[in-house]
Amino acid sequence: MSDMSSDKPEDNSFRSDPARDFADPDALDRAVASAAMGLAAEKGWRHVGLLEVAHTAGIPLSRFHHRFRGRADLLAAVSRVADETVLAGDIAADPTESARDRLFDVMMRRFDALRPFRDGLRSVVRDLPADPATALAFSCAFGRSMAWMLRAAGIDPDQRGGTALVAGLGTVHARVMRVFLNDDTADLSRTMAALDNALRGAERWGATFCRWTRSRGSLGRSSGTESMSSGI
C-alpha cells in the first residue's frame, strides 16, 4: 500500500520523550503508541516486538510489562490514546441532533486523533490478517473503544441491544479506516463521505433487521436489537 501525501503535514508531536512521567498511564500509552506506530511505519508491523518498543519509548521493562503483555496491548494503547482525545473534549450530546449526526461527529474526532499514527496503522492493516492471535486479542479492547464512542455520542451501549450497536459501529469503523488511511485531503473529506455513507447504511440495516425481528418476536415482544435503529 503506497503512502499518500497530504496538504496538512502529519503531527509528530506525539514522539516519545523518555523524560515523561510514566507513572501516568495516559503518558505511558502515548509513548508506547507513538513508539509502536513509528516502528511499524519504519519496518512493518510484523517486525515490531515489545522489547524494541519499550527501548524506543524509553520505558524500563519493570514498568512496561505491567501494562503491555503482548502485541495486542500495543494496538490497545493506540486505541486508548484516540479515545482519550475524543472523551477529553467532553462535548455534551445535543438532543436536537440525530444519533447518527452525533456519532458522525464523535467518529470524525476519533479519526482526526489517529492522524499522527496513520503511517504505522497502514502497516498494521496490511499485516494483521497474518496474525490472527493478535487480532483476536485486540478485539476486546477495540469493542470497549467503540462502546465509549457510543457513550460520547449520548447512546447507551449498556442497555439491551448494546452489543449489536457496538458490533455495528466496529464494522463501520473498519470500513471507513481503509479510506482514512489513504485520504490525502487536508480536511479528511473522503473519510467524512465514507463515514456518512457507512452510518446511513448501518441505520438502514438496523431498521430493516428490527422490522424482521419484530415480525417474528414471540407474544408481540420487540427484540432487543430494536435499539440499533434508534441508536444509529
N, C-alpha and C positions, 0 to 999 in steps of 0.2 A: 504494500500500500504506500503510495508516494505521499510525501508531505506537501501540504498546500500552504502557500504564502498568504498572509493576511495583512490588510491595511492597518490593523491595530496590532502592534507588537505584543508578543506574549509577555505576561507579567512574571518576571523572575524574582520578585521579592520574597518568594516562598523558600528560596535556597536556605539550606540548613546552616545554623550558626551554633558551633559547639559550646558557646558561652551561655546558651539559653538555659533557663531553669527547667530541667527535665523532671522535676518533681511535679510539675504541672502537666496533667495528662493531655491537655489540648496542645501544649507546646511540643510534647513528645510525639503526638500524632502528626503535627505539621512537619516536624523534622523528618520523621520516618516516611511520610507520604512523599515529601519532596525528594528525599534520597532514593527511594524505591522507583519513583517515576523517572527521575533523572537517569538512573542506571538502565531502566527499561528502554528509554529512548536511545541510549547510547549503545547498548549491546543486545537488546531483545529481552522480553520478559522471561523467556525460558531460561536465560542465563543469570537471572537475578537470585541471589541467595541471601539468607538472613544475616550471615556474618558480614558480608560486604556492605549490606545496608546499614548495619549497626556502626561499622567503622566509618562509612561515608557520612553518616549523620552525627558522628562524634559522641555516640551514646555508649557508656560502659555496658558490657554484656550482663552484668549483675542487675542493671536496671532494665535493660532491653527485654530480657527473657520473661519478665513478669507479664508483659502486655502483648508480646509478639511471639507466639509459639509456633507459627507456621506461615507459609507464604500467603495464605488466605487472609491472615491478620494484617499484612501489608496493604492489601486491597481494602480491607475494612477501615484502615487508617485514612485512606484517600476519601472513602465514603463519609466517614465521620467529620473530616475537615469541611467537606462540601455541606453536610447537614448543619454543622455548627454555624457556618457562614449564613445560611438561609435563616436558621432559627434566631440568630443574633439580631436580625432585623426586627423581630417581634412585631410584625405588622398585623394589626387586628383584622380578622376577616370582615369584609364589607358585606353585610346581609343583603344589600341591594344587588350585588353581583351574583351571577350564577356560579354553581360549584365548579363548572368547567372553566370559567374565566379565572376563578381563584386558583385552581390547580395549574392553569397555564402560567400565571404569574409566579407561583412558587417554583415550578419546574424550570422556568427560564432563569430564575435566580440561581437555581442549583447548577444548571449547565454553565452559567457565567462563572460560578465558583470553581468549576472544573477546568476552566481555560488554562490555568498555569500548568496543569498536569496532562494536557492534551497529547503532547508528543509521546509520553510514556503510555498513555491509555491506548493509543493506536497499536502499540506493540502488544499490550495486554489482550485487546480484542482479537488480534491476529493469532496469538499463541495459546490463549486459554482453552480453546476447544481440544487441544492436545494434552491438557492437564485436567481431566475431569474431577480428580480428587480435590484439587484446589477450588475449582468452580463450585463443586457441591458444598465444600466447607464455607465458602464465601456467601452462599445463597441465604443463609440465616441472617448475616449482617446486612445484606442487601435488602432483605424483606423488612428488617427493622427500620432501615433508612426510608423505604417507601411509606411505611406506616407513619413516620414522623412528618413526611411531606404532606400526607393527607391531613394530619392534625394541624400543620401550619396553614392549610387551606380551610380550616374550620370543619373538616369532615372527620368523624369519629370512627376509626377502624376497630375500636374495641367493642362495638355493638355487633349484633347479629348480622352476618353478611360481610363483615370487615375483611375476612380472609380473602374473599373474592375481590374486594376492592384493592387490597394490597397486591394480589397477583396481577390484576388488570393494569394497575399503574406500573408495576415492574415490566410488563410486556410493552407498554407504551414507552417507557424509558429505554428499553433495549432497542426498540425500533428507531427511535429518534437519535440515539447515541451514534449510530453509524453515519447519520447525516452530519451531526455535530462535529465529529472527528475530522471531517473534510470540508467544513464550512469556512470558506475563505472570505466571507463578508465581514465587514467591520462591526456590524450590529447583530450578527448571527441571524440574519433574516431567513436564510434557508432552514436553520434549526427551528425558528419560530413557525414557519409554514408547516414543517413536518410535524411539530408538536401539536399544532392546531388540528391538522388532519387526523393525527393519531387519537387525540382526545375525542374528537367528534365521532370517529369510528368506534371507539370504546363505548361512548354514550349510546350509539345506535345499537350496538351488540347487546349492551346491558338491558336496554328497553325491550328488545326482542326476546332475550332469554327470560326476562321476568314474566312477560306475557305467556311464554311457553310453560314456565313452571307453575304459574297461577292456574292455567287451564288444566293442569294435571295434579294440582295440590289436593290433598285429602281433606274432606269436610270443609272445603272452601277456604282453608288457611293459606295465606300467602307465604311464599318461600322467603327464606332469609336473604336470598340474593336479590330481592326486590330493591334493597338499598343501593345496589350497584347503579341502577338507572338514576335514582335521585341523587346519589353521591357524586358520580362523574357527570 
